[in-house]
């Protein structure tokens, strides 16, 4: 291999990385698309303006400072978020290959088993649109339950917590914090989601027939895409948008998720859902925020290393996971016992 070959390989590799990053930013259904970020910004701006008396308009400069505070860029926690964003923009798509339980694989295997056990005839005769509506809602609920289940286990299983804790070491929340996720945590999440979505799709199609397809926009479940544009980016933000009362028992507002990130022990093991509060309500882990902003401190507690470095975010989780065999989680001074305390 000569120098020219090495240069060509490096160029191709760099081109692929840039293509992945641009795909994440430009694809409308991406979890971090520029369009969904703009949507979150507009919703936050509308919220701030609506709270302002009509006779006191908000100057644009003041509004922008309120929407995009300096701490999003200049704190150690924020810089770590941007570093993890750079990493995940380039590797997240590659990690999809580690999702052993891909939705398509699970759906095929389960469909084959259902057909062999019960035959290929659909169980319910209904117009195709009924099956599609049912599939759309079922996939949305399956995703929410998969997210809740994975998140719940990530806090309660000490081994999983070592890797999920990287996300909770964030001391400043912003939409970029969505990227502050350890690769092992991502792999666990992808497999959980693939299992639930594949199984749900197979069961619904066996009941309603092969014509039962979900309603989609740009290839994405319409309900999941709507949630992405309305709530996802605001969940990791400083905007205290709180759903209370009956609505707070159904939908997890940004304030709900800020409580989840709180370092106050009374908030441990609360609000595990993505955007639905339903499963937290059922199992007793729901904490409904107050309308008035609560003073919260974020983070995973004191650690014997800097959690905002490459070592702290990526390497120490493996070290701590290896140490689990040497100490009881109850005596773990890294915060596992606290985070895994009974809800």
N, C-alpha and C positions, 0 to 999 in steps of 0.2 A: 504494500500500500504506500503510494507516494503522497507528497504534500497536497497535490491537487485533489486526490481522492478524499483526504481528510477534510479539506476545505469544503468540498461538495457535500460531504456527510454533515458537517457542522452547519452549513447553510440550510440544508433540508430540515435538520432538526430544529433550528431556530425558526424557520418558516412554519413548521407544524405547531410550535409553541405559540407563535403570534396568531395563527389561524384559530387555535383553541380559545385564546384570550378574546379575540374579536368575536368569535361565535358566542361566547358567554355574554359579552356586553351588547351585542347587536340583535341577537335572537329575541323576538318578542316574548317567548315563553320561558326564557332563561330565568333562573332564580336570582340573577343579578343583572338584568338588562337595563340599559339606559332609560328605556321607556317606563319600566316599572319604578325605577328610582325617581323619575320625573313625576310620576303619578303620586308617589309618597310625598314628594316635596310640595306638590300642589295641595294635597289634602292637609298637610301640616300647616301650610300657609293659610288655607281657608279656616282651619280651626283657630289659629291665633287671631286672625282678623275678626272672626265671629265673636270672640271673647272681648274684643275691644269695643268700647262705646262708639256708637255710630258717629257722634260728633267729634271723635278723636281719631282720625285716620292714622294708620301706622306708616311712618316714613320707610321707604324701601330699604335704606341702609340698616335701620333698626330691625326691620323684618328679617333681612338676610343674616344678621348677626344672631338673631334668635333661632333661626332655622338651622344655621350651620355654625355652631360655636367653635371657637379656636381650640378648645380641648379635644376636638375630634382629630386634630392633626399634630399637636405638639406635646402630648403627655407620653410617657414610656409605654403605657397601655395602648394608646392609639397607634404609636409607631409599630408595636408588635402586631396589631390588627392589620396594618397595611402590609407588613412582611408576610403574614399568613395569607392575605389576599393574593399577593403575587405568587406564592407557592400554589395555592388552590386553584387559581385561574389556569395554571399550566398543568396541574396533575389531576384535578377532579375528574375530568373526562376519562383519563386513563384508569382511575380507580373503579369506574363502572365495570371494567373487566373482572374486578375482584368480587363482584356481586354474584356469588355462586347461585343464590336463589333469585335469578332474574325473573321478572314477572312473566315473560313469554315462556320460559322453561317450566315454571311452576304451573302455568295455565295449561300447557300441553300435557304434562304428566298427569295432572288431576283430571283433565277432560277425558283422557284415555281411560283412566280408572272408572270415572263415573259412567262412561258409555258402556264399558264392559260389565259393570254391576247392574245398571238400571236401563240399559238400552239407549239408543240415540234419539228417541222421540222426545220432544220438549214436553215438560210437565204441565205448562200452562199455555193455553191457546189465547193469545191476545194480539192486538195490532202491534206492528213493529215499533211504533212510537212509544207504546207503553213499556216495552222491553228496554228501549233506549233511555227513557226517563229513569227507569229503575236502575239501569246500569250506571248512568251518570251519577245518581245520588249514592249508589252502593260503592262506587270507586272512591268518591269523595270521603265517605264515612270510613272506608277501609284504610285510606291514606291517613286520616286523622287518628284512627285507632292504632295503626302501625307506628306513627310518630309518638303517640302517647306511650305505647308499650315499650318502644326502644328507649325513650327518654326516662321512663320510670325505672327500667332496669339499669340504665347508665348511672343512676344515682344510688341504687340499692345493692348492686353487685359490686363489691370492692374492686375487682379486677377491671370492670368496665369504667368505674369512676376514675381510675388513674388516668385514663385517656380523655374522658369527658371533662375532667377538671380543667383542662387547657382552656376550654370555652369559658368556664366560670372564673378564671383568673383575670378576666377583663375588668378593669376598674373604671373604665369609661365606655359607655354604650353608644354605638352608632351603627348605621346600616352595615358598615365594614365589619362589625363584630360577627356578622353572619359567617364570615370566612375564618374566624378564629376557632377552627375545629381540627383536632388531631386526625391524621389520615386513618388510624385504626378506628376511631370513632365513626368516621365516614363510611368505612367498609361495613361495620356493624349495622349502621343505619340503612345502607343500600340493600343489604341482605334482608333486613326486617321488612322494609317497604316492598321489595320484590316478592317476598313470601305472601304477604297479605293481599297485595294487588292481584297477583297471579291467581291465588285461590279464589278471591272474590269474583274475578272475571269468569273463571271456569264454572263456578256454581251458578252465576246469573245466566250464562249462556246455556247451561244445561237445562235450566228452568224455562227460559223464554225462547230458546233457539238461537241459532248462529246469527240471526239478524239483530240481536240485541247488542248494539254498539253505542258507546257513550257519545254524547254531544261534545264536539271539540271545536276549539278555535286554535288555529296554527298548530294542530296536532296535539293539543292539551285539553284535558277535561275542563269544561267551561267553568265549573264551580271552583276548581283548584286555581285556574288562571285568574278568576275574579278575586279570590282571596289574596293571590300574589300581588295584584295591583292595588288592593284596598288596605291590606293590613301587614303583610309580611315584613316589609322594610321598616315599618313604624314600630314593630315589636322590639327591635333593638335601637331605641332612640331615647332622647331626653323628653319627648313629648308626653306629658301626663294626660293621655286621652283615656278616661276611665269609664267602663261600662259597669253600671251598678244595678241593684235590684234584680228583676227577672232576666233582663238582658245579660247581666253579668254572670248568670248561671248557665247561659247558653253560649255566648261568644267571649273569647279571651281577648281583651283589649290590650293595647300597648302597656297600660299600667299593670295589668295582670302579670305580664312577662317581666316587667321591671321588678315586681315583688319576687318573682322566681329567682332573679339574679341577686337579690338582697343578701348581705352577709349577716343580717340579724337572725339569730337562731329561731325566732318565732316564724320566720319565713322559709325555713328549710323544708324541702320536700313538698312544695306547693306549686300548683299551676304547671303541670307537666305537658299539657296539650299544646297543639300548634295554634289553632284558631278556635277550636271548639272547647267549651268548658264542660261539656256533657260528661266526659269520662272522669275528669277530676271531681265533678259533683257526685258521681255515682260511688267512687271509691273513697271519698272524704278528703281529698287533697286540694280542694278548691279554696282559694283565699281571694275574696272579692275586694278590690281596692275601694278606697273612699273617693268621693268626688274631688275633695281637696287634695292637692299634691302631698304625698308622704315623703318625708326626708329619709332617703335610703343611701346606704353605702354599699357599693358593689365590690365583688371579689370573692375569693375562696378562702380567706383567712390567711394568717401568717404562714409563710413557707421558708424553709432553710435555704432557699435559692431564689434568684430573681426570675419570676415567672414570665417576664417580658423579653427574654432573650431566646435565641435559637435553642440553646441547651434547655432552658426552662419549659419552652412550649413543645418541643419535639422529642428530646432525649430523655429528660427526667421521668416522663410517664413510663417509659420502659424500665428504668431503674427502679422506680417505686413499685411497679407491677412485679418485678423479680423479688423484691423484698417482702412481698405479701406472705411468702412461705416462712419468713423469719419472724413475723410479728403478728399479733392479733389485730384485726381491724378496730377492735374496741379501744386499743391503746395507741392507735395510729395518730401521731402528732402532726400529720400533714392535713388534717381536716376531714379525713374519710369518715371517722366516727360521727363527727358533727353532721356532715351532709347526709349520712345514712341513718341518722337518728329517727325513731318512729315518728310518723307524721302526726 
